[in-house]
Amino acid sequence: MEKRKDAFRGCLIGGAVGDALGYTVEFLSEYTINKRYGENGITEYDLVNGVAQISDDTQMTLFIANGLLLGETMKRMGKKGDYCDYIALCYKDWFYTQNKSFPLPLEETSSWLVNLCELFSLRAPGNTCLSALADFCQGKRGSVLSPINNSKGCGGVMRVAPIGIYFGKEKAIKEVDLLAAEASAITHGHELGYIPSSGLAHILYHIVNDGYSLLKAVEEMIEEMPRLFPYANYVDDFVSLMKKAVELSQSDLMDIDAIHLLGEGWVAEETLAIAIFCALRYSNDFENAVVASVNHNGDSDSTGAVTGNILGAYLGLSKIPEKYLENLELKEVILTLADDLFDGYREDKDWEKKYIDKTFRR
């Protein structure tokens, strides 16, 4: 039980660590990173006013977690709607934090996270997420069967980790995988915008619930995605890239040279491939995995976040170096949501304040 809770905490905190480390260098070239931070690149936080800032990646991950917990609460109260409905409502709250002022009227919101003024910060939010959620506010919602656009940006995969760890054995892995796809398709309509999200959820489900080795979880995911999306035009491309990530993790190539062969992470399949490569190559070393995942030309915060999600779940919070826990923005909020995901619905005043009244403040 304690090991599983450590995995939940490690998954969300690990993602935030990779995000915060990578956010500093997200738009820098490898040359600039090495010139500024040395030949090993960035290895420790570059603090802003004493804080290791998270990006939109972790912000949206928290709102997904809130959506899952809101969905469970509403179901217990006999309300209609599936989990994706409540995730979408919480996405809308995140969207409001990006274009409205704190505080928001509670009657217009669904998430207690809007009570945190720190989340009313633009941390390089993706234009695809913003435009798709603007459409959602006008009544138009994307889905796998009715895509809202043709984007395969990494804005879907970088936020879905809570879905992979949340449900346990009470929900079949296929249902979890499809929920992750639908949660991404709200904003990203291309097959390679949402299939990687299913892939990440699949890996995390097996790690947390079945005790799979990381390699076994990845290999099982590669086998399952064509069965899950048999009519997808690009699923073979996805499988090919994931296999390449596995092969490169076992090669003698330097980290950066291998990453160059996988892409830069601006699109979802490349983000997952880089994360798989780094997590497999350094499967027992959280720090080296995350450092490798962010020191490249591409979308460093997203590749760092997904690497941190995977290896944080696999190794647990206890194996994340203390230096990455110190000064991490919203650390206590992240831990609160991780613990709520692990504990599940409970009847107490704090739960009511969070997921019914929305008055909770951390």
C-alpha positions as CSV (number, residue, x, y, z in Angstrom):
1,M,0.0,0.0,0.0
2,E,2.7,2.5,0.9
3,K,4.7,1.6,-2.2
4,R,1.7,2.3,-4.4
5,K,1.0,5.6,-2.7
6,D,4.7,6.5,-3.2
7,A,4.2,5.7,-6.9
8,F,1.2,8.1,-7.1
9,R,3.2,10.8,-5.4
10,G,6.3,10.1,-7.5
11,C,4.3,10.3,-10.7
12,L,2.9,13.7,-10.2
13,I,5.9,15.2,-8.4
14,G,8.2,13.6,-10.9
15,G,6.3,15.2,-13.7
16,A,6.5,18.6,-12.1
17,V,10.2,18.2,-11.5
18,G,10.9,17.4,-15.1
19,D,8.6,20.2,-16.2
20,A,10.3,22.8,-13.9
21,L,13.8,21.8,-14.9
22,G,12.9,21.8,-18.6
23,Y,10.8,25.0,-18.5
24,T,13.9,27.1,-17.9
25,V,15.5,25.9,-21.2
26,E,12.4,25.1,-23.3
27,F,13.2,27.6,-26.0
28,L,17.0,27.5,-25.9
29,S,19.3,25.7,-28.3
30,E,21.7,23.1,-27.1
31,Y,24.6,25.5,-27.7
32,T,23.0,28.1,-25.5
33,I,22.1,25.6,-22.8
34,N,25.7,24.4,-22.6
35,K,27.1,27.9,-22.7
36,R,24.9,29.0,-19.9
37,Y,24.9,25.9,-17.6
38,G,28.1,24.0,-18.6
39,E,28.9,20.9,-20.6
40,N,26.3,18.8,-18.7
41,G,23.6,21.3,-19.4
42,I,21.0,22.3,-16.8
43,T,21.1,19.9,-13.8
44,E,19.6,22.0,-11.0
45,Y,16.8,24.5,-10.9
46,D,17.3,28.0,-12.1
47,L,15.0,29.6,-9.5
48,V,12.8,32.6,-10.1
49,N,12.3,34.6,-6.8
50,G,13.3,31.4,-4.9
51,V,10.8,29.2,-6.8
52,A,11.3,26.4,-9.4
53,Q,8.4,27.4,-11.7
54,I,6.2,24.8,-13.3
55,S,4.8,25.4,-16.8
56,D,1.4,24.9,-18.4
57,D,2.2,21.1,-18.5
58,T,1.9,20.7,-14.7
59,Q,-0.9,23.2,-14.5
60,M,-3.1,21.2,-16.8
61,T,-2.0,17.9,-15.2
62,L,-3.4,19.3,-11.9
63,F,-6.7,20.2,-13.5
64,I,-7.0,16.7,-15.0
65,A,-6.5,15.3,-11.6
66,N,-9.2,17.6,-10.3
67,G,-11.5,16.6,-13.1
68,L,-11.2,12.9,-12.2
69,L,-11.9,13.5,-8.5
70,L,-14.8,15.8,-9.4
71,G,-16.2,13.1,-11.6
72,E,-15.9,10.4,-8.9
73,T,-17.6,12.8,-6.4
74,M,-20.5,13.6,-8.8
75,K,-21.0,10.0,-9.6
76,R,-21.3,9.2,-5.8
77,M,-23.9,11.9,-5.6
78,G,-25.9,10.4,-8.5
79,K,-25.1,13.0,-11.1
80,K,-24.9,12.1,-14.7
81,G,-21.8,12.6,-16.9
82,D,-18.7,10.6,-17.7
83,Y,-15.2,11.4,-16.4
84,C,-14.3,13.2,-19.6
85,D,-17.2,15.6,-19.1
86,Y,-15.7,16.7,-15.8
87,I,-12.2,16.8,-17.1
88,A,-13.4,19.1,-19.8
89,L,-15.1,21.4,-17.2
90,C,-11.8,21.6,-15.3
91,Y,-9.9,22.3,-18.5
92,K,-12.2,25.3,-19.0
93,D,-11.3,26.5,-15.5
94,W,-7.6,26.3,-16.5
95,F,-8.4,28.3,-19.6
96,Y,-10.0,30.9,-17.4
97,T,-6.8,31.2,-15.3
98,Q,-5.0,32.1,-18.5
99,N,-7.2,34.9,-19.6
100,K,-9.2,36.2,-16.6
101,S,-8.2,37.8,-13.3
102,F,-8.1,36.2,-9.9
103,P,-10.4,35.5,-8.1
104,L,-13.1,33.9,-10.3
105,P,-16.8,33.7,-9.2
106,L,-17.2,30.2,-7.7
107,E,-20.6,29.7,-9.4
108,E,-18.8,29.9,-12.8
109,T,-16.2,27.3,-12.0
110,S,-15.9,23.6,-11.3
111,S,-12.4,23.2,-9.7
112,W,-11.1,24.3,-6.3
113,L,-7.7,25.0,-8.0
114,V,-9.0,28.3,-9.2
115,N,-8.7,29.4,-5.6
116,L,-4.9,29.4,-6.0
117,C,-3.7,32.7,-7.3
118,E,-0.4,31.1,-8.4
119,L,-2.2,29.3,-11.2
120,F,-3.2,32.6,-12.8
121,S,0.1,32.7,-14.5
122,L,0.9,32.3,-18.2
123,R,3.6,29.7,-18.4
124,A,4.0,29.4,-22.2
125,P,0.5,27.8,-22.7
126,G,0.1,26.0,-26.1
127,N,-1.9,27.9,-28.7
128,T,-3.7,24.7,-29.7
129,C,-5.0,24.2,-26.1
130,L,-6.1,27.8,-25.8
131,S,-7.9,27.9,-29.2
132,A,-9.6,24.5,-28.6
133,L,-10.8,25.5,-25.2
134,A,-12.0,28.8,-26.4
135,D,-14.2,26.8,-28.8
136,F,-15.3,24.6,-26.0
137,C,-16.4,27.6,-24.1
138,Q,-18.6,28.4,-27.1
139,G,-20.1,24.9,-27.1
140,K,-17.8,23.1,-29.5
141,R,-15.9,20.1,-28.0
142,G,-13.4,17.9,-29.7
143,S,-13.4,14.1,-29.4
144,V,-11.7,11.1,-31.1
145,L,-14.7,10.6,-33.4
146,S,-15.3,14.4,-34.0
147,P,-11.8,16.0,-34.0
148,I,-11.8,19.8,-33.4
149,N,-8.5,20.2,-35.3
150,N,-5.7,18.3,-36.9
151,S,-3.1,19.0,-34.2
152,K,-0.7,16.4,-32.9
153,G,1.2,18.8,-30.6
154,C,2.4,17.5,-27.3
155,G,-0.2,19.4,-25.3
156,G,-2.3,16.3,-24.9
157,V,0.2,13.7,-23.7
158,M,2.0,16.0,-21.3
159,R,-1.1,16.3,-19.0
160,V,-2.7,12.8,-18.9
161,A,-0.6,11.0,-16.3
162,P,-3.3,11.1,-13.6
163,I,-5.6,9.0,-15.8
164,G,-3.0,6.3,-16.0
165,I,-2.5,5.9,-12.3
166,Y,-6.0,6.7,-10.9
167,F,-8.4,3.8,-11.6
168,G,-6.7,0.7,-10.5
169,K,-8.3,-2.7,-11.2
170,E,-11.8,-1.4,-10.9
171,K,-11.5,-0.1,-14.5
172,A,-10.1,-2.2,-17.3
173,I,-6.9,-0.9,-18.9
174,K,-8.6,-0.5,-22.3
175,E,-11.1,1.9,-20.7
176,V,-8.3,3.9,-19.1
177,D,-6.4,4.0,-22.4
178,L,-9.5,5.3,-24.3
179,L,-10.3,7.9,-21.6
180,A,-6.7,9.2,-22.0
181,A,-7.2,9.5,-25.7
182,E,-10.6,11.3,-25.3
183,A,-9.1,13.7,-22.7
184,S,-6.5,14.7,-25.2
185,A,-8.8,14.8,-28.2
186,I,-10.7,17.6,-26.5
187,T,-7.9,19.8,-27.7
188,H,-5.8,17.7,-30.1
189,G,-7.6,16.0,-33.0
190,H,-4.8,14.2,-34.9
191,E,-4.4,10.5,-34.3
192,L,-0.8,11.2,-33.1
193,G,-2.2,13.9,-30.8
194,Y,-4.2,11.4,-28.8
195,I,-2.7,7.9,-29.4
196,P,0.5,8.8,-27.4
197,S,-1.7,9.8,-24.5
198,S,-3.2,6.3,-24.5
199,G,0.3,4.9,-24.6
200,L,1.5,6.9,-21.6
201,A,-1.7,5.9,-19.6
202,H,-1.1,2.3,-20.6
203,I,2.5,2.3,-19.3
204,L,1.6,4.0,-16.0
205,Y,-1.3,1.6,-15.4
206,H,0.9,-1.4,-15.6
207,I,3.6,0.1,-13.5
208,V,1.3,1.1,-10.7
209,N,-1.2,-1.7,-10.7
210,D,0.7,-4.7,-12.0
211,G,4.3,-4.1,-10.9
212,Y,5.6,-4.5,-14.4
213,S,9.2,-3.7,-15.2
214,L,9.5,-0.5,-17.2
215,L,10.6,-2.4,-20.3
216,K,7.7,-4.9,-20.1
217,A,5.2,-2.1,-19.6
218,V,6.6,-0.2,-22.7
219,E,6.7,-3.4,-24.8
220,E,3.1,-4.3,-23.9
221,M,2.0,-0.8,-24.8
222,I,3.6,-1.1,-28.2
223,E,1.8,-4.3,-28.8
224,E,-1.6,-3.0,-27.6
225,M,-1.9,0.4,-29.4
226,P,-2.6,-1.2,-32.9
227,R,-5.3,-3.4,-31.3
228,L,-6.8,-0.4,-29.5
229,F,-6.8,1.8,-32.7
230,P,-7.1,-0.7,-35.5
231,Y,-8.3,1.8,-38.1
232,A,-5.9,4.6,-37.3
233,N,-3.9,5.7,-40.3
234,Y,-0.8,6.6,-38.2
235,V,-0.6,3.9,-35.6
236,D,2.1,2.0,-37.5
237,D,4.2,5.2,-37.5
238,F,3.7,5.5,-33.8
239,V,4.7,1.9,-33.1
240,S,7.8,2.3,-35.3
241,L,9.0,5.4,-33.3
242,M,8.3,3.7,-30.0
243,K,10.4,0.7,-31.0
244,K,13.2,3.0,-32.1
245,A,13.1,4.6,-28.6
246,V,13.5,1.1,-27.0
247,E,16.3,0.1,-29.3
248,L,18.2,3.4,-28.8
249,S,17.9,3.1,-25.0
250,Q,19.9,-0.2,-25.3
251,S,22.5,1.3,-27.8
252,D,25.9,2.9,-27.2
253,L,24.9,6.2,-28.7
254,M,25.3,9.3,-26.5
255,D,22.0,10.6,-25.1
256,I,21.8,13.7,-27.2
257,D,22.6,11.8,-30.4
258,A,19.9,9.3,-29.7
259,I,17.4,12.0,-28.9
260,H,18.1,13.7,-32.2
261,L,17.0,10.5,-33.9
262,L,13.7,10.6,-32.1
263,G,12.8,14.3,-32.7
264,E,12.5,17.4,-30.6
265,G,9.3,16.7,-28.7
266,W,7.1,19.4,-30.1
267,V,4.7,16.8,-31.2
268,A,3.2,14.1,-29.0
269,E,4.7,11.0,-30.4
270,E,8.2,12.5,-30.2
271,T,7.6,13.6,-26.6
272,L,6.6,10.1,-25.6
273,A,9.5,8.5,-27.5
274,I,12.1,10.8,-25.9
275,A,10.6,10.1,-22.5
276,I,10.6,6.3,-23.0
277,F,14.2,6.5,-24.2
278,C,15.4,8.5,-21.2
279,A,13.4,6.4,-18.7
280,L,14.6,3.1,-20.0
281,R,18.2,4.2,-20.3
282,Y,18.3,5.4,-16.7
283,S,15.5,3.2,-15.2
284,N,17.1,3.3,-11.7
285,D,18.3,6.9,-11.8
286,F,15.7,9.6,-11.7
287,E,18.1,12.5,-11.9
288,N,20.1,11.3,-14.9
289,A,16.9,10.4,-16.8
290,V,15.3,13.8,-16.3
291,V,18.5,15.7,-17.0
292,A,18.9,13.8,-20.3
293,S,15.3,14.5,-21.2
294,V,15.5,18.3,-21.0
295,N,19.0,19.1,-22.4
296,H,18.1,19.3,-26.1
297,N,16.9,21.7,-28.7
298,G,13.2,20.8,-28.4
299,D,10.2,21.0,-26.0
300,S,12.3,20.4,-22.9
301,D,9.5,21.0,-20.3
302,S,7.2,18.4,-21.9
303,T,9.8,15.8,-22.5
304,G,11.0,16.4,-18.9
305,A,7.5,16.2,-17.6
306,V,6.6,12.9,-19.2
307,T,9.9,11.4,-18.3
308,G,9.3,12.4,-14.7
309,N,5.8,11.0,-14.8
310,I,7.0,7.6,-15.9
311,L,10.1,7.3,-13.8
312,G,8.5,8.9,-10.8
313,A,5.8,6.3,-10.9
314,Y,8.3,3.5,-11.4
315,L,10.7,4.5,-8.7
316,G,8.4,6.4,-6.3
317,L,8.7,9.8,-4.6
318,S,11.3,8.4,-2.2
319,K,13.8,8.0,-5.1
320,I,13.5,11.6,-6.3
321,P,16.5,13.6,-5.0
322,E,15.7,16.0,-2.3
323,K,17.2,18.9,-4.2
324,Y,14.4,18.6,-6.7
325,L,11.7,18.7,-4.0
326,E,13.0,21.9,-2.4
327,N,11.6,25.1,-3.9
328,L,9.3,23.2,-6.3
329,E,6.3,25.4,-7.0
330,L,3.0,24.2,-5.6
331,K,4.6,21.1,-4.2
332,E,2.0,20.7,-1.4
333,V,-0.8,21.1,-3.9
334,I,0.6,18.5,-6.1
335,L,1.0,16.1,-3.2
336,T,-2.6,16.8,-2.0
337,L,-4.0,15.8,-5.4
338,A,-1.7,12.8,-5.6
339,D,-3.0,11.6,-2.2
340,D,-6.6,12.3,-3.2
341,L,-6.1,10.2,-6.4
342,F,-4.7,7.4,-4.3
343,D,-7.2,7.5,-1.4
344,G,-10.3,8.0,-3.6
345,Y,-13.6,9.4,-2.5
346,R,-14.1,9.9,1.2
347,E,-16.8,11.6,3.3
348,D,-15.1,14.4,5.2
349,K,-15.1,18.2,5.3
350,D,-11.9,18.7,3.3
351,W,-13.2,16.5,0.4
352,E,-16.5,18.4,0.4
353,K,-14.7,21.7,0.3
354,K,-12.6,20.6,-2.6
355,Y,-15.0,18.7,-4.9
356,I,-18.4,19.9,-3.9
357,D,-18.2,23.4,-2.5
358,K,-14.9,24.3,-4.3
359,T,-14.0,26.5,-1.4
360,F,-10.8,24.7,-0.4
361,R,-7.5,26.6,-0.2
362,R,-4.1,25.1,0.3
